[in-house]
Amino acid sequence: LYINLDKDTERNDFMQKQLKELGFEYERVSGVDGRELSETEVAELYDSETSKKYNKKDLTRGEIGCALSHKKCHEMALNHDYTLILEDDIELPENFKEIVEQQIAVNKNKIKWDYLQFDYPPTGPVFVKRWFGSTSLYMKTHFKEVPFYKKIAYIGFSFIKFMYVAPLSLLEGLRNGIYESLNTNKAVTFYRPLYFAGCYLVTIEGAKGILSLEEKIIYAADRVQNQARIKEKLSLRALCPLIVKQKRAEFGSSILGVKSIKY
């Protein structure tokens, strides 16, 4: 399944051409543009109060639409043993169908995951640098109105988290490099939250677990799997090495209303 807004014909052509060349059977899922939802529809589909408790702020209309689009796919995934779900800006390697079939065959032999993520932030020093940058940006933009004791608490928490994130990310980067040099692929465990929702495989049980948290939208599409791992015991793994990427520098994020994103 690939998610595509009706207005995004260029993206639709890009995905169809790519999936045909790779030999996939596919179906287009009409994406939800959150900016076009009425206030009544948002109130019916989105749990603002609970979402703000988790996110510290409301989701944007774009994030709500994106989450609803993925929810559509999760509902459709209940009809298939395995469903590959893609966003319409994802770029896949030439042997991707073979890799998907291989991972499904391995998992059928011994079930280890119900959600296999192909698209996630780069590992290693790049991730550490970006994590540090996002933390610094948060401090610069949100600290002005925060009480002094909360500033101290956040700095202390960030320092402790950095001592955990940095070595773990470096080890993940080393692991990625080893698998890449050996030209092999494996579904591995990540001991930190995994973000992005551009490309993932989900089983029926995995779809059920995520849908249990989507009765009303609370979490962004690229965060709900982490909550399902905690709350619904979702068995989540990611493919190593990282082999797919989103063309957000070229396409931006139409469903989120962003023209260009650089990582």
C-alpha positions as CSV (number, residue, x, y, z in Angstrom):
1,L,0.0,0.0,0.0
2,Y,1.2,3.5,-0.7
3,I,-0.3,6.7,0.7
4,N,-0.9,9.5,-1.8
5,L,-2.9,12.7,-1.7
6,D,-5.2,13.1,-4.6
7,K,-3.6,16.3,-5.7
8,D,-0.1,14.8,-5.8
9,T,0.0,13.3,-9.2
10,E,3.8,13.6,-9.6
11,R,4.3,11.6,-6.5
12,N,1.8,9.1,-7.7
13,D,3.6,8.6,-11.0
14,F,6.9,8.3,-9.1
15,M,5.5,5.5,-6.9
16,Q,3.7,3.6,-9.6
17,K,6.7,3.6,-11.9
18,Q,9.0,2.4,-9.1
19,L,6.7,-0.3,-7.8
20,K,6.0,-1.6,-11.3
21,E,9.7,-1.8,-12.1
22,L,10.3,-3.7,-8.8
23,G,7.5,-6.2,-9.5
24,F,5.2,-5.4,-6.5
25,E,1.5,-5.8,-6.5
26,Y,0.3,-2.6,-5.0
27,E,-2.7,-0.4,-4.2
28,R,-2.9,3.3,-3.8
29,V,-4.4,4.6,-0.6
30,S,-6.0,8.1,-0.8
31,G,-4.3,10.2,1.8
32,V,-6.1,12.4,4.3
33,D,-5.3,16.1,4.1
34,G,-5.7,17.3,7.7
35,R,-5.9,20.9,6.5
36,E,-9.2,20.1,4.8
37,L,-10.9,18.6,7.8
38,S,-13.7,20.6,9.5
39,E,-13.5,21.4,13.2
40,T,-16.2,18.8,13.8
41,E,-14.3,16.1,12.0
42,V,-11.1,16.9,13.9
43,A,-13.0,16.7,17.2
44,E,-14.4,13.3,16.2
45,L,-11.1,11.8,14.9
46,Y,-8.5,13.4,17.2
47,D,-8.1,13.3,21.0
48,S,-6.6,16.7,21.7
49,E,-6.5,16.5,25.4
50,T,-4.6,13.1,25.6
51,S,-2.4,14.1,22.7
52,K,-1.2,17.3,24.5
53,K,-0.4,15.3,27.6
54,Y,2.0,13.1,25.6
55,N,3.3,15.6,23.0
56,K,3.2,18.7,25.2
57,K,1.3,20.4,22.4
58,D,-1.4,19.7,19.9
59,L,-0.6,17.8,16.7
60,T,-0.7,19.9,13.6
61,R,-3.5,19.4,11.0
62,G,-0.9,17.8,8.8
63,E,0.2,15.4,11.5
64,I,-3.4,14.4,12.2
65,G,-4.0,13.8,8.4
66,C,-0.9,11.8,8.2
67,A,-1.8,9.6,11.2
68,L,-5.3,9.1,9.7
69,S,-3.8,8.0,6.4
70,H,-1.7,5.4,8.1
71,K,-4.7,4.3,10.2
72,K,-6.5,3.5,6.9
73,C,-3.6,1.3,5.9
74,H,-3.5,-0.5,9.3
75,E,-7.2,-1.3,8.9
76,M,-6.6,-2.7,5.4
77,A,-3.6,-4.7,6.8
78,L,-6.1,-6.8,8.8
79,N,-6.9,-8.6,5.6
80,H,-3.4,-9.8,4.8
81,D,-0.7,-11.8,6.7
82,Y,1.9,-9.2,5.8
83,T,1.4,-5.7,4.4
84,L,4.1,-3.3,3.2
85,I,3.1,0.3,3.8
86,L,4.8,3.2,2.0
87,E,4.6,6.9,1.9
88,D,4.8,8.4,-1.6
89,D,8.3,9.9,-1.3
90,I,10.1,6.8,-0.5
91,E,13.0,5.6,-2.7
92,L,13.7,1.9,-2.8
93,P,16.7,-0.1,-3.9
94,E,16.6,-2.3,-7.0
95,N,16.6,-5.6,-4.9
96,F,13.9,-4.4,-2.4
97,K,11.3,-6.9,-3.4
98,E,13.8,-9.7,-2.9
99,I,14.7,-8.3,0.5
100,V,11.1,-8.0,1.6
101,E,10.3,-11.6,0.5
102,Q,13.4,-12.9,2.3
103,Q,12.5,-11.1,5.6
104,I,8.9,-12.4,5.4
105,A,10.2,-16.0,4.8
106,V,12.6,-15.8,7.8
107,N,9.8,-14.4,10.0
108,K,7.3,-17.0,9.0
109,N,9.9,-19.7,10.0
110,K,10.2,-18.1,13.4
111,I,8.1,-15.1,14.3
112,K,10.3,-12.4,15.8
113,W,8.5,-9.2,14.7
114,D,5.1,-7.9,13.9
115,Y,6.4,-4.6,12.7
116,L,9.6,-4.3,10.6
117,Q,10.8,-0.8,10.0
118,F,12.9,0.0,6.9
119,D,13.0,3.8,7.2
120,Y,14.5,5.4,10.3
121,P,17.0,8.2,11.1
122,P,20.6,7.4,10.3
123,T,22.7,5.8,13.0
124,G,26.1,6.6,14.4
125,P,27.7,10.1,14.8
126,V,25.1,11.6,12.5
127,F,22.3,10.7,14.9
128,V,24.2,12.0,17.9
129,K,24.8,15.3,16.1
130,R,21.2,15.7,15.2
131,W,19.9,14.7,18.6
132,F,22.2,17.3,20.2
133,G,21.1,19.9,17.7
134,S,17.4,19.3,18.4
135,T,18.0,19.4,22.1
136,S,19.8,22.7,21.8
137,L,17.1,24.1,19.6
138,Y,14.4,23.2,22.1
139,M,16.4,24.9,24.9
140,K,16.7,28.1,22.7
141,T,13.1,28.3,21.7
142,H,11.2,27.0,24.8
143,F,13.3,28.1,27.8
144,K,12.3,31.7,28.0
145,E,9.0,31.1,29.7
146,V,10.0,28.0,31.7
147,P,10.6,28.3,35.4
148,F,14.3,28.1,36.5
149,Y,13.8,24.7,38.4
150,K,12.4,23.2,35.2
151,K,15.4,24.4,33.2
152,I,17.8,22.7,35.6
153,A,15.7,19.6,35.5
154,Y,15.6,19.5,31.7
155,I,19.4,20.1,31.5
156,G,20.0,17.3,34.0
157,F,17.7,14.9,32.2
158,S,19.2,15.7,28.8
159,F,22.8,15.1,30.2
160,I,21.7,11.7,31.5
161,K,20.0,10.8,28.3
162,F,23.0,11.9,26.2
163,M,25.2,9.5,28.2
164,Y,22.8,6.7,27.1
165,V,22.0,7.9,23.5
166,A,25.6,8.7,22.4
167,P,27.3,5.3,23.0
168,L,24.2,3.4,21.9
169,S,24.0,5.3,18.6
170,L,27.7,4.8,17.9
171,L,27.3,1.1,18.4
172,E,24.3,1.1,16.1
173,G,26.3,2.9,13.5
174,L,29.1,0.3,13.8
175,R,26.6,-2.5,13.4
176,N,25.1,-0.8,10.3
177,G,28.5,-0.5,8.8
178,I,29.4,-4.2,9.4
179,Y,26.1,-5.4,7.8
180,E,26.7,-3.1,4.9
181,S,30.2,-4.3,4.3
182,L,29.1,-7.9,4.5
183,N,26.3,-7.1,2.0
184,T,23.7,-8.8,4.2
185,N,20.3,-7.7,5.7
186,K,18.8,-8.6,9.1
187,A,15.9,-7.6,11.2
188,V,17.5,-6.3,14.4
189,T,16.4,-4.8,17.7
190,F,16.9,-1.1,18.5
191,Y,17.0,-0.2,22.2
192,R,15.8,3.4,21.6
193,P,12.6,4.8,19.9
194,L,12.5,4.5,16.1
195,Y,11.0,7.3,14.2
196,F,9.7,7.8,10.6
197,A,6.9,5.9,8.9
198,G,7.9,6.0,5.3
199,C,8.3,2.3,4.8
200,Y,7.4,-0.6,7.0
201,L,6.1,-4.2,7.0
202,V,3.3,-5.1,9.4
203,T,1.5,-8.3,10.3
204,I,-2.2,-8.7,11.2
205,E,-1.2,-8.8,14.9
206,G,1.0,-5.8,14.5
207,A,-1.9,-3.9,12.8
208,K,-4.2,-4.8,15.6
209,G,-1.8,-3.6,18.2
210,I,-1.4,-0.2,16.5
211,L,-5.1,0.2,15.8
212,S,-5.8,-0.2,19.5
213,L,-4.0,3.1,20.0
214,E,-5.8,4.8,17.0
215,E,-9.4,4.7,18.0
216,K,-8.9,8.4,18.1
217,I,-5.6,9.9,16.9
218,I,-3.2,10.7,19.8
219,Y,0.2,10.1,18.3
220,A,1.9,11.1,15.1
221,A,2.3,8.4,12.5
222,D,6.0,8.0,13.1
223,R,5.6,7.7,16.9
224,V,2.7,5.4,17.3
225,Q,4.8,2.2,16.8
226,N,7.0,3.2,19.8
227,Q,3.9,3.6,22.0
228,A,2.5,0.2,20.7
229,R,5.8,-1.4,21.6
230,I,5.4,-0.1,25.2
231,K,1.6,-0.4,25.7
232,E,0.7,-3.3,23.4
233,K,3.9,-5.3,23.5
234,L,4.4,-4.8,19.8
235,S,7.4,-6.8,18.6
236,L,9.2,-4.1,16.6
237,R,12.4,-4.5,14.7
238,A,14.2,-2.6,12.0
239,L,16.2,-3.7,9.0
240,C,20.0,-3.3,9.2
241,P,21.6,-1.8,7.3
242,L,19.5,1.2,6.4
243,I,18.7,0.8,2.7
244,V,15.7,3.1,1.9
245,K,15.3,6.8,2.2
246,Q,12.6,9.5,1.8
247,K,13.2,12.1,-0.9
248,R,12.1,14.9,1.3
249,A,14.8,17.3,0.1
250,E,13.1,17.0,-3.3
251,F,9.5,16.4,-2.5
252,G,9.2,17.9,1.0
253,S,6.2,16.6,2.9
254,S,2.9,17.3,1.1
255,I,0.7,15.7,3.7
256,L,2.4,17.7,6.5
257,G,2.4,20.9,4.3
258,V,6.2,21.3,4.2
259,K,7.9,22.1,0.9
260,S,11.4,20.8,1.7
261,I,13.0,19.0,4.6
262,K,16.8,18.5,4.9
263,Y,18.1,15.9,7.4
